[in-house]
Amino acid sequence: EGARVVPLPDGRSWLELDRSQPAIALRGLAAPGARWQVELSGERGRPRGAAADLVAALAFAPDGSEVALARSDRWIDFLDLATGEATRQPLGVFPPAGIDWSADGRRLLVWGRSGRGAFRVQDLQPVEPGAGAMRAEQYHAADLTDAGFGDGGRLAFSASRDGGLLIRRVDGLDDPRAMRLVARDRKSTRLNSSHANI
């Protein structure tokens, strides 16, 4: 049945997520064949399956060096786009529906539709020595339809099916691991952001 194809920001390359095997490959216009291909493993008791089914969403690092794969088995993998090798330890999360990488490259936002609609911000660079990187899980008490970053990664937005929009500040607070609600609106169900919910 082929593969699910996701274009890279450079416009000359794409990721192929196999529909029958747990394989993901990088291909491009410059040369025939795959530049690299990796198998999404079943390590740590994670189930295996077709990559097109395992990868719920993905986001590219702003500098184009990495891709974050939000997996339906509640893990996020990070791959180097040049080599296909893992760049960071996998992150365990709730079942993801979408993912966004902040424009400054410092944070990752993961959101899901389970429960009341949850989203979480992960600091990819330490915010202070010894601090945990995962911020407290936040809830949007409605069926989430989208979430993402704004203002260079300083704000996190979440939108719901009932038209609700919540905006939280994630940067410039006294507690660098906190998030603070700064606005609430009832007009939007989708956001315009750079992540790829596939």
Backbone hydrogen bonds, N-H to C=O, Kabsch-Sander energy under -0.5 kcal/mol:
donor,donor_aa,acceptor,acceptor_aa,energy
4,R,17,L,-2.9
6,V,15,L,-2.6
8,L,13,S,-2.6
11,G,8,L,-2.0
14,W,27,R,-2.8
15,L,6,V,-2.9
16,E,25,A,-2.8
17,L,4,R,-3.2
17,L,15,L,-0.5
18,D,16,E,-0.7
18,D,23,A,-2.4
19,R,2,G,-1.7
23,A,21,Q,-1.2
24,I,38,V,-2.8
25,A,16,E,-2.2
26,L,36,W,-2.3
27,R,14,W,-2.8
27,R,25,A,-0.5
28,G,31,A,-0.6
28,G,33,G,-0.5
29,L,12,R,-2.4
35,R,26,L,-3.0
36,W,26,L,-0.9
38,V,24,I,-2.7
40,L,22,P,-4.0
40,L,38,V,-0.5
41,S,39,E,-0.8
45,G,42,G,-0.7
46,R,43,E,-2.0
51,A,21,Q,-3.1
52,A,18,D,-2.7
53,D,50,A,-1.0
54,L,50,A,-2.5
55,V,51,A,-2.4
56,A,54,L,-0.9
56,A,70,A,-2.3
57,A,70,A,-1.5
58,L,196,A,-2.4
59,A,68,A,-1.9
61,A,66,E,-2.5
64,G,61,A,-2.2
67,V,79,L,-2.0
68,A,59,A,-3.2
69,L,67,V,-0.5
69,L,77,D,-3.2
70,A,57,A,-2.8
70,A,68,A,-0.6
71,R,69,L,-0.7
71,R,75,W,-3.3
72,S,54,L,-3.4
74,R,71,R,-1.5
76,I,91,L,-2.2
77,D,69,L,-2.1
79,L,67,V,-2.4
80,D,85,E,-3.1
81,L,65,S,-2.6
82,A,65,S,-0.5
84,G,80,D,-3.1
87,T,78,F,-1.7
88,R,78,F,-0.6
91,L,76,I,-1.9
93,V,74,R,-2.6
97,A,111,W,-3.5
98,G,111,W,-2.0
100,D,109,L,-2.3
102,S,107,R,-2.5
104,D,152,G,-0.5
105,G,102,S,-1.9
108,L,122,Q,-2.4
109,L,100,D,-3.1
110,V,120,R,-2.5
111,W,98,G,-2.2
112,G,118,A,-2.5
117,G,114,S,-1.8
118,A,112,G,-1.0
119,F,138,Q,-2.2
120,R,110,V,-2.6
122,Q,108,L,-3.4
122,Q,120,R,-0.5
123,D,121,V,-0.5
123,D,133,A,-2.4
124,L,106,R,-2.9
124,L,122,Q,-0.7
125,Q,106,R,-0.9
131,A,128,E,-2.1
135,R,121,V,-2.2
135,R,133,A,-0.5
136,A,177,R,-0.6
138,Q,119,F,-2.7
140,H,117,G,-2.7
141,A,139,Y,-0.5
142,A,116,R,-1.6
142,A,140,H,-3.7
144,L,142,A,-0.8
145,T,159,A,-2.6
146,D,159,A,-1.4
148,G,157,F,-1.9
150,G,155,L,-2.2
153,G,150,G,-1.1
154,R,150,G,-0.7
154,R,151,D,-1.2
155,L,150,G,-2.1
156,A,168,R,-3.0
157,F,148,G,-3.3
158,S,166,L,-2.1
159,A,146,D,-2.7
160,S,164,G,-2.2
160,S,188,S,-0.7
161,R,143,D,-2.9
163,G,160,S,-2.0
165,L,185,D,-2.9
166,L,158,S,-2.6
167,I,183,A,-2.3
168,R,156,A,-2.9
169,R,180,R,-3.0
170,V,154,R,-2.9
171,D,154,R,-0.9
178,A,175,D,-2.0
180,R,169,R,-2.0
182,V,167,I,-3.1
183,A,167,I,-1.5
185,D,165,L,-2.5
188,S,163,G,-1.2
193,S,191,L,-0.9
196,A,58,L,-2.1
197,N,195,H,-0.7
198,I,56,A,-0.7
198,I,196,A,-0.8
